[in-house]
Amino acid sequence: MPGLRLLLVILVSAALIVADQQFDRVTPVRSTLATGLTPVYWLGNAPNQFSDWVAGLFITREDVKQENEVLKARLLILERRALKYAALASENNELRRLMNSSKLLDDRVIVSEVVGVSPDAYSHEVIINKGRSDGLKTGQAILDAHGLMGQVVQTSQVTSRVLLVSDSSHAVPVEVVRNGLRAILLGTGDSGTLDLVHVPDTADIREGDLLVSSGLGGRFPRGYPVAEVSLINKEPGEPFVSIRARPKAKLNQSRLVLVVFAPRGEPPVAPETGDDIPPATESAQEGQD
């Protein structure tokens, strides 16, 4: 009899296997059995859950303190990573804007990074990480993604010193985009303010006019945005107008800059400073041309 029962079980099992594979008839039965066995699974796991619950009742203050320290350490690591990713994203955006700006230029340029700032409060200078080994020479124009920042005044093998347009000794020949009026833009020692000098009171100039480098003297290539007229003050009886302008470049913020190279075969020139500003009469005549 045991042998007969075993044979019967084997036949039933084989029939179920064939029915499941060929006719998919056992799936509802399997689903019903799984549903019915759910309490059994829960009861089988209940001792582990109960032991975890009991262990949680006896957590000491030291354990909680240690866990908090671990979580704080992980939080600091994640915050550092978030700051790093934010800095990388900002640098990537700045580099993208810079390269988009370089596409508008006809001159050859290289990307450089500001690695230092002059500690002298009366000198607006920065240090970039490109030097003579990269082909830099004094007098080269430096731009950021928004406009002209300044010019190279001293080079070493691997770094260069840049005089910003806001320095009180710096001067840039500029012209008004709207009408071509030419003048000299001087630094004031304030990174947010420049002076447009020797402009006759009869000149056609307005607040909001864009000033670009005129290219006169060969010191700066023509057409680079330099500043925007922000204030015009006409004093009665004075032959010249007092004009303030706001630099287009982010002088205190930009970290990546473009170094502009002159067309091949063109000799380098000395840096432009305010020491060689033309006399007022010549500038007035130039502004009226």
Secondary structure by P-SEA (a helix, b strand, c coil): caaaaaaaaaaaaaaaaaaaaccccaaaaaaaaaaaaaaaaaaaaaaaaaaaaaaaaaccaaaaaaaaaaaaaaaaaaaaaaaaaaaaaaaaaaaaaaaaaaaaccbbbbbbbbcccccccccccccccccccccccccccccccccccbbbccccccbbbbbccccccbbbbbbbcccbbbbbbbbcccccbbbbccccccccccccccccccccccccccccccccccbbbbcccccccbbbbbbccccccccbbbbbbccccbbbbccccccccccaaaaaaaaac
